[in-house]
Amino acid sequence: MNFFKILLIISFLIISNITFADNHDTQTQDEEVPLNDPFAGNEASSELSGVSMSIEDQEDEMSLFKFKLVGLISGKENSYISLVDTSGDVTTLTIGQYLGKIKLIDLRLTEAIFEKEDKTFMIIDFNNSIRESNEY
């Protein structure tokens, strides 16, 4: 008789642990988890570099401020850069191609140089620091 009582108690404890574990799992699945935006820091880093985004740049889909430099390939004949926008779409440019109104003219080991229409330069690096310069 004692054997059956012990077996019944052990079975009851095992079933209650399984039930408790199932309830615990459903509670964590129902909780909403906040999503982190990987591009949230882009605006802050561009403001720190001393370049403020004009209203025209804010409205322009192809503004350099809306992209992040993610790749750079330099070869003897061709050189490419890859930029990603906030939606995750990748844009690949080669030397001489335009991104909106600016033209990719050169690249270095860690940065890409664009020429604006007024013959000034915009330089973006992998930290998403964008700076304007009269020369590069």
N, C-alpha and C positions, 0 to 999 in steps of 0.2 A: 504494500500500500504506500509506503514511504517513497518507493521508487517512482510510482506514478505521480505522486504529488510533486516531487522534484522535477520530473520530466515536464509536467504541466507548467510549473513556474518558469523553467528555462524557456519553454516554447513561448509563453506569454511575454517574457522579457525580450526575446528575439523579435517577435512580431511588433512589439511597441517600439523598439529601436528602428526597425525598418520603416514603420509609419512615421516616426519623428524625422528620419532622414528624408523621406519623400516630401514631407511638409516643408522642411527647411530648404530644399532645392527649389520648390515652386516659388517660395518667397523671394529668393535672390533673382530668379528669372523675371519676376514681375517688376522689379525695381528698374527705374529708368536710369541709365548711365549717361552722364553728360559727355558729349563728343568734343574732342579737342581739334581746333582748326589749325593745321600745320602752317597756314599762311597768316595767322594772326599777328605774328611778329614782323611781317613785311613792312607794314606802315610805320611802325616804330623805328625800325632800322633805317629806312629811307629818310625819316625826319631827322635822325641823329646825324646823318651824313651832311647835313646842311642844305639839302635840296628839298624844297617844298613842292608838293604836287599842286599844280594849278587846276582850276576848274576844268579847263580843256583836257588836261591829263586824266582827271577823274571820270570824265564822260567818254573818253576815247578807249575803245576796247583793246586797241593795239598799243597802248601806252606801256613803256618799259616798266613803269611802277606796278603794273598788274602781273608781272612775270617774275620768276625766280630762275636764276642760272643753275642748271643741274648737270650739265655736261659740256666738255670741251675736247675736241679732237683736232690736232694739228698735224698736217702731213706736208710732204714736199710740194704736191700739186694742189691739194684742196684742204681747207680747214672748215670745221663745222662747230656750231654750238647748239645745245638743246636748252630750250626754255620751257618751263611749265607754268600754266596759269592756275588760278584759284580753283577751277573745276577739274584740274588734273590733266587737261589736254596738253600734249607735248608739241612744241613748235621747233623745227630744226631749220637753222639758217646756215648758209655758207657766205663766205666773204663776198660782199657786193650786193647781197639781198637786203630788202627793206623789211623792217618791222614797223608797220604804220608809216610814219613820216621820217623815221630815222633809218640810217643805212649802217649795216655792220661793215666796218672797214678794217679791223685788225683784232687780234686776240693775243693774250699773253698766257703764261702758265696758269694763272688763277683768275683772269678777268677778260671781259669782252669790251671792245671799244666801238661805240656807235657815233656817227656824225649826224648832227642835226642840220636842218635846212639853212640855219644862220652860220654854218661852218664852225660851231662850237661842238664839243664832244661830251658824250655821256658814257661813263664807265661803270659797269656792274661787275661785282665779284660774287664768289660762292657764299659769302655771308649776307648776300642781298643788299650790300651797301652800294648805293647809287650816288655817284658824284658827277658834277659838271665841271668841265675844264676848257680853257682856251687852247690848250695843247696837250698832247699825250706823249 
